[in-house]
Amino acid sequence: MKTALTLSGSIRGNSYNRMLQSHVGRRLEAEGVAVNALELGTFPMPIFNEDLEPDAVPDSAPRLAELFRTHDIVFIATPEYNGGVPPLLVNVLTWLSRQKPSPLRRAVFGIGGVSSGKYGTLWAQSHLRDQLTKLGALVVPTLLGIGPATQAFDASVRRSSRQSSARSIRSFWN
């Protein structure tokens, strides 16, 4: 059975990107994938600073790295801050990139995001794909951009429109 790790670059309550993380997790489970939904807020890490290495690496970094190493699929729902990747994700990926062996070279990565505008975090997703690729990750070419956020989900936190989500989610392993 394939395994998937899902996470959101937002730790805000009622985050649309956490809703997307949940939605993608349910879709993957419906396809027979065992899903492990992560909450990045439970992996505290200070802002990366090389002076912290090697003696003060946060315990969360190797724990999170091991989770990335042991899953076939990683889905990241990213918000977009000022056209870029949110600081939380940048920091997490920086700490992960310092772990050996690399936790980013095993899984296939899928990226999506929800924003208040019509472009659905596509700029952040583009930056995130570049960053992951430079770190050796295999990222599916399809990006899942959803916007505007206020129209994205119904009351049961299900996508209110099918758009291309089923095709995009299947592209993670097909």
C-alpha positions as CSV (number, residue, x, y, z in Angstrom):
1,M,0.0,0.0,0.0
2,K,1.3,3.4,-0.9
3,T,1.7,5.9,1.9
4,A,1.3,9.7,1.8
5,L,2.3,12.5,4.1
6,T,0.2,15.7,3.8
7,L,1.0,19.1,5.4
8,S,0.1,22.7,5.1
9,G,2.4,25.7,5.1
10,S,-0.1,27.4,7.4
11,I,-0.7,26.7,11.1
12,R,-3.5,29.3,11.3
13,G,-6.8,28.0,12.6
14,N,-9.5,27.7,9.8
15,S,-6.8,28.0,7.2
16,Y,-8.0,27.3,3.7
17,N,-4.7,25.5,3.0
18,R,-5.3,23.2,5.9
19,M,-8.8,22.5,4.4
20,L,-7.1,21.6,1.2
21,Q,-4.6,19.4,3.0
22,S,-7.6,17.6,4.6
23,H,-9.5,17.4,1.2
24,V,-6.4,15.9,-0.6
25,G,-5.9,13.4,2.3
26,R,-9.5,12.2,1.9
27,R,-9.1,11.9,-1.9
28,L,-5.8,9.9,-1.5
29,E,-7.5,7.6,1.1
30,A,-10.3,7.0,-1.3
31,E,-7.7,5.8,-3.8
32,G,-6.3,3.3,-1.3
33,V,-3.4,5.4,0.0
34,A,-2.6,5.3,3.7
35,V,-2.4,9.0,4.7
36,N,-0.5,10.6,7.6
37,A,-1.7,14.2,8.0
38,L,0.9,16.4,9.7
39,E,0.5,19.6,11.7
40,L,3.7,21.6,11.3
41,G,3.0,23.4,14.6
42,T,3.8,20.2,16.4
43,F,7.3,20.3,15.0
44,P,8.8,23.4,16.6
45,M,12.0,24.6,15.0
46,P,13.8,27.9,15.5
47,I,14.7,30.0,12.5
48,F,17.5,28.2,10.8
49,N,21.0,29.4,11.8
50,E,24.2,27.4,11.0
51,D,25.5,28.4,14.4
52,L,23.0,25.9,15.9
53,E,24.7,23.0,14.1
54,P,25.6,20.4,15.1
55,D,24.9,20.8,18.9
56,A,21.6,22.6,18.9
57,V,19.6,21.0,16.0
58,P,16.0,20.9,17.2
59,D,14.7,17.4,17.9
60,S,11.9,18.1,15.5
61,A,14.2,18.2,12.4
62,P,15.3,14.6,12.4
63,R,11.9,13.4,13.5
64,L,10.2,15.2,10.6
65,A,13.0,14.1,8.2
66,E,12.3,10.5,9.1
67,L,8.6,10.9,8.3
68,F,9.5,12.4,4.9
69,R,11.9,9.4,4.2
70,T,9.2,6.8,5.0
71,H,6.4,8.0,2.7
72,D,5.8,7.5,-1.0
73,I,3.9,10.7,-1.6
74,V,4.2,14.1,0.1
75,F,1.5,16.7,-0.5
76,I,2.2,20.3,0.5
77,A,-0.7,22.8,0.6
78,T,1.0,26.2,0.6
79,P,-0.3,29.7,1.2
80,E,1.2,32.6,-0.7
81,Y,2.8,35.5,1.1
82,N,3.8,38.4,-1.0
83,G,4.1,36.2,-4.1
84,G,6.3,33.7,-2.3
85,V,6.6,30.7,-0.1
86,P,5.5,31.3,3.5
87,P,8.3,31.6,6.1
88,L,7.2,28.4,8.0
89,L,7.7,26.3,4.9
90,V,11.0,27.9,4.0
91,N,12.3,27.2,7.5
92,V,11.1,23.6,7.6
93,L,12.6,22.9,4.2
94,T,15.9,24.5,5.3
95,W,16.1,22.3,8.4
96,L,15.1,19.2,6.4
97,S,17.8,19.9,3.7
98,R,20.4,19.7,6.5
99,Q,19.4,16.2,7.5
100,K,21.4,13.2,6.2
101,P,20.5,11.2,4.2
102,S,18.3,13.6,2.4
103,P,14.6,13.2,3.3
104,L,13.5,14.9,0.1
105,R,14.7,12.4,-2.4
106,R,12.4,9.4,-1.9
107,A,8.8,10.6,-2.2
108,V,7.0,12.1,-5.1
109,F,5.9,15.6,-4.1
110,G,2.6,17.2,-5.0
111,I,1.9,20.9,-4.4
112,G,-1.3,22.9,-4.1
113,G,-2.7,26.0,-2.5
114,V,-5.7,28.1,-1.9
115,S,-5.7,31.9,-1.9
116,S,-8.1,34.8,-1.8
117,G,-7.3,35.7,-5.3
118,K,-8.0,33.9,-8.6
119,Y,-4.5,32.7,-9.1
120,G,-4.6,30.2,-6.2
121,T,-1.0,30.6,-4.8
122,L,0.5,29.7,-8.2
123,W,3.5,32.0,-7.7
124,A,4.3,30.5,-4.3
125,Q,3.8,27.0,-5.8
126,S,6.3,27.9,-8.6
127,H,8.8,29.0,-6.1
128,L,8.2,26.0,-3.9
129,R,8.6,23.6,-6.9
130,D,11.9,25.3,-7.7
131,Q,13.2,25.0,-4.2
132,L,12.2,21.4,-3.8
133,T,13.7,20.5,-7.2
134,K,17.0,22.2,-6.3
135,L,17.0,20.0,-3.2
136,G,16.6,16.8,-5.2
137,A,12.9,16.2,-4.9
138,L,10.7,14.8,-7.6
139,V,7.8,17.2,-8.0
140,V,4.8,16.3,-10.2
141,P,4.3,18.9,-13.0
142,T,0.7,19.6,-12.2
143,L,0.1,22.4,-9.7
144,L,-3.3,22.6,-7.8
145,G,-4.1,26.3,-7.6
146,I,-7.5,27.1,-6.1
147,G,-9.1,30.5,-5.8
148,P,-10.9,32.5,-4.7
149,A,-10.8,30.8,-1.3
150,T,-14.2,31.9,-0.2
151,Q,-15.7,29.8,-3.0
152,A,-13.4,26.8,-2.7
153,F,-15.0,24.7,-0.1
154,D,-18.6,23.8,1.0
155,A,-19.8,23.7,4.6
156,S,-18.4,20.1,5.1
157,V,-14.9,21.2,3.9
158,R,-15.2,19.5,0.6
159,R,-14.2,21.1,-2.6
160,S,-17.2,22.9,-4.0
161,S,-16.1,22.4,-7.5
162,R,-14.4,19.4,-9.0
163,Q,-12.3,21.4,-11.4
164,S,-9.2,19.4,-11.9
165,S,-8.6,18.2,-8.3
166,A,-9.2,14.5,-9.0
167,R,-6.9,14.5,-12.0
168,S,-4.2,16.4,-10.1
169,I,-4.4,14.2,-7.1
170,R,-4.1,11.0,-9.2
171,S,-1.0,12.5,-10.9
172,F,0.9,12.0,-7.7
173,W,1.4,8.3,-8.4
174,N,0.3,7.6,-12.0
